[in-house]
Structures are given as C-alpha cells and as structure tokens.
Amino acid sequence: MRPDWAHLGTMVAPETLGTLILLFAVGGGLFFFLHRHHRMQRLRRTKILAGEAMQRRGITPADAAAAGVEHQVFAAVRRCETCGIDAQCRESMGASGSGLPPAACPNSAFFDDVAAHKAARDLSRA
C-alpha cells in the first residue's frame, strides 16, 4: 500500500512556500559570501610569510581563486606555519636576498603554478 502524499501539498500555502524558497536562497548566498570573506580576512591577518611570499611573487589569493586552487592557499599557509626554514625564508625575502622565497620553500611549486596561471590569463586578455 502506497502512502498518499497529495495531502501534503495543501499544508503550505504557495505564497509561504515561495517565501521560504527565497529565504533559503538569500541565506545560502549570504552564508557563501560571509564564509569566503572570513577566509580571505583570516589569510590577510596571518603573521606568517606565505602572504609576503605571494606578494613578492606578484600574486594574491584572488589569483589562486581564479586558477581554481583557492583551497590550496590555506594549505600553503599551514605548510608555512609548520615550516622549519623561516629564518632562511626571511633572509631570502629580505633586502639582502633575492626578494623571493628560497628554493627549499615547500610552497614554491604552488606559488609558481599560481604565477604561471596569472601570466597566462594576463596574456590572453592582452
């Protein structure tokens, strides 16, 4: 015996259903915006060298997002937090160094990929 679900449609007025759908859509959009904004603000406040290294390479978290690897930015931050070569990194990016992260940086490949994607995107726009 199959249950009769037809009576459930009469429990909610169409106006109320439309309002609920609208509220869920607005709430979902707001959640997405606030979540992304919070993540970007957290990265900007980070006192580690990943942000400075990205700046020196001429890339931003927005460039990583455009490359489709935004989630890897936070992995790069975590790698930077646990890295043991921070003194070498500070020296390399300092006035006496090359201004770029050292070759031993665990995030070098990630920074290279984002920079290459940005360069290709800039070329395609020109």
Steps between C-alpha positions, in 0.01 A plus 500: 500500500646836392465803725292786370732801485259725312357648818843637598492754218200669656673548834711797382352794311680579170591849626661354809687242297635771268608707798678201654684427176604865472623505861704183447653640181591832663630324811714262293647786298571699813666200664721444193604867488573526873691171507722604207548850644598353840758271339657787305513722811662219699769462235570875499547500880741206496839597638687238306701537184265340245315827445824694460637234265187522286526878494866481394401265216230745394213261574202524733244260645264628229747376237499159667119504494506588129734205444251276682738424787369731772476208741874446458574851630400391847703181467797720405440711811499187715822378336657840568390487866676168550803566282841482661681738264331824601833669578634403157174619345515837677862543389423404141205738477682775687698790356819294472330209324331444166167626626342161427443196721796258511509199270451276805160662569232227510262744327725592206320272253162636608618861462650415158174342381288797608746747345503302173120493491487874565754568223304285254176675597660841457635400156159380387347833600759702306 
